[in-house]
Amino acid sequence: MRVRTRAHPRALTMPVLRLMLIALATGYLQGVLARGDLPEALVQARPWLTGAVWVLAALALLFGCLRPAWRWLTRTTVLTSLRIVQRAGPGRSRERALHLLAVYDVRLRQRRGQRMAGAGDLVIEHGAGSQWVLAGMPEAVRFRELILREVASLRRQVAEQAAPPYSSYTVSPAPASPGSAGGGGHHG
C-alpha cells in the first residue's frame, strides 16, 4: 500500500451546518408550540405536533447529518503499486478497484472552496472513454502526482519484463564448415 486516504474533512461542512439548522428549527418550533397564546386547535394538537417535530428532526438528522458523516467515515481510497481501490460501507463491504495499467489520464478538477483547502476531484480516464471520479480528495495535486508516478513505474516494470535482456543478444562467430579450410577454393 502506497497511500490510504479518505475524502477531505471539508466534506463534513454541510452535515455540520445541517445539524445546526435542525437544532435551531427544532428549538424554535418547540418554543412556538409551548406558547400559551396558541389558538385552541393548536393547543389540542400540541402533543401530536410536538411528536411530529421530533420525528421530522430525527429523520433530518439521520439523512442530512449522520448518513453523510457515516459515508465519509467508512469510505477510504487506497493507492497500491498495482491499483486504485475505493472501499465503502461497514467492514468495507463494497469495493471498486482499477488496475493502474488501465489508467491513461488523471485530471484534477477543483472548485474555489476545494482549491483553498487543497482538495479536489480526481477524474481518472480509463478503458474505452470511461471515467472514475474520486471526489473530494485531500491534497489532490499531490495525490494526482502519486497516481501518475505509480502508473509510469508500473508501465516501466512491464516494459522491462517484456523485453528480453540485452545480454542474450551476444554475437558469436559462425562455425567454419569442414570444406572451407585452405582458402575455400574448389580443387579439381
N, C-alpha and C positions, 0 to 999 in steps of 0.2 A: 504494500500500500504506500503510495507516494503522498497523497493528500486526502484528508477526510474533513468535510465541512458541512454546514447546513446554511440555509438562506440567511442573509444578513438580519440581525435582530431588528432592524428597521421595519421588517415585515410585521412586527408586533405593534406598531404605532396605531394602526386603525383599530385593532381589537381593544387596545387600552382606551382610545378615545370613545369607542362604543360603550365600554364599561362605565366610563364616567357619565356619558349621556343617559344610559339606562338607569344608573343610580340617581341622577338628577331628576329624570322624568318620573321614576317610581316614587321618590320622596315628594315631589310636587303633587302628583295625583293622590297619594295617600293623605297629604295635608289638606287638599281640597275636599276629599271625602270625609275628613274628620271635622270639618267646619260645622258649626251649629246652625248656620243660617241657610242650609240647603233646602230646596223645595222638598215637599213631603214625599214625592215619588222617588227621589234620590235617597232620602233617609230610609225608606222602606227597602230599597235595593242595595243599600250600603254593604251588607255582608257579601252579597253576590259580586258587586263591583270591586270590592277590596280583594276578593279572591281572584277575580279576573285580572286585576292589575298585577298581582303577584305571579299568576300563571304566565301572562304576557312577558313580564320582566324575566322570568326564568327561561322561557323559550328564546327571548332575545339574547340573554346571557349565554345560553348553550350554543346557539347557532352563530351569533355575532362575535363572541369573545372566546369561549372555550374551544370550539371546533377549530378556528384558525390557529390558536395557540398550540393545540394538540398536533395539528398538521405540521406546524413549524418544528415542534419538538421531536416528532417521530420521523421526519424526512431528512435523510443525510445523502450527500453526494460524495462518492469515493472515486479518486483517480488512481489507478494502478498502472503498472508498466505495460499492461495489455488492453485495458478497457476503462470505460467510464461507467460507473454503476450508481443508480439512484434507488435507494431503499426507502420505503414508506410503510407506515402502519405499525401497530403494536407487534413487537417481535420481528419487525422488518418483513412483514408478510407479503408485501408487494415489492417487486424488484424489476427495474428496467436497466438493461445493460447494452452498451455499444462497444464493439471492438474498435480499437484505435486505428486499425488499418482501413476501416470503413469511413473514417473522417477525412474529408478533403478540404474543409474550411471551418474556421471558428470566428464568428463576428461578435463584436461587442456592441450592445445596444444599451444606452444609458439615458434615462430621463434626468432632468435637472436635479431633483432630490437625490437620486441614486448617485449621480456624479459627485455631489457634495459629500456623500457618505462613503464614497469609494466602492459602492456596489454597482451591480449592473446585471443585465440579462445576457447570457451567452447563447448565441444561436449557432448550433452545430449542424453544418451541412454534411449529409452522408447519403450513401446509396444513390438511387436514381432521383435526385432532386428533393429528397426528404430532409426535414429539419427536426431538430430536437432542441427545445428551449429550456435552458437551465435558468430559472427565474430567480432574481434577487441574490445572486452570488456575492459574497463578501470579497473584497479585494479582487474585483472582476478582471482588471487589467493583468494582474499577476497570475490569476488562475488561468486566463486565456493563454498566456505565455507558457505556463507549465504544460497545458494540454498540447500545444503546438510542439513544444520541445519533446514531449513523450512520443508524439506521433512521428516526428522526424527520427528520433532514436530507434524506434521500433522498425521503421522502414529501412534504416541503415543496417540494422541487425539482420533483417530478412534478406536484403540485397547481398550482404556478406556471406550468408549461409547458402544462397542460391548460386553464387559464382564459385567455380572451382578455384582452389588456391593456386596461385601462380607457380609455386614450386613444382607442381605436377606437369608443367609445360616445358621441362628441360629438353633441350635438343641434343641427341647423341648422334654420332656419325653412323651412316648406314654401313652394315657389314659388307665386306668385299665378297664378290661372287668368286667361286673356285676358278673359273676360266679367265678371269680378268688380270691375273698376275703377269707381270712382264710387259707392261705397256698396253695390253688389251687389244693387240692387233690380231689378224687372222693368219695362221701359219698354214701353209699348204704346199 
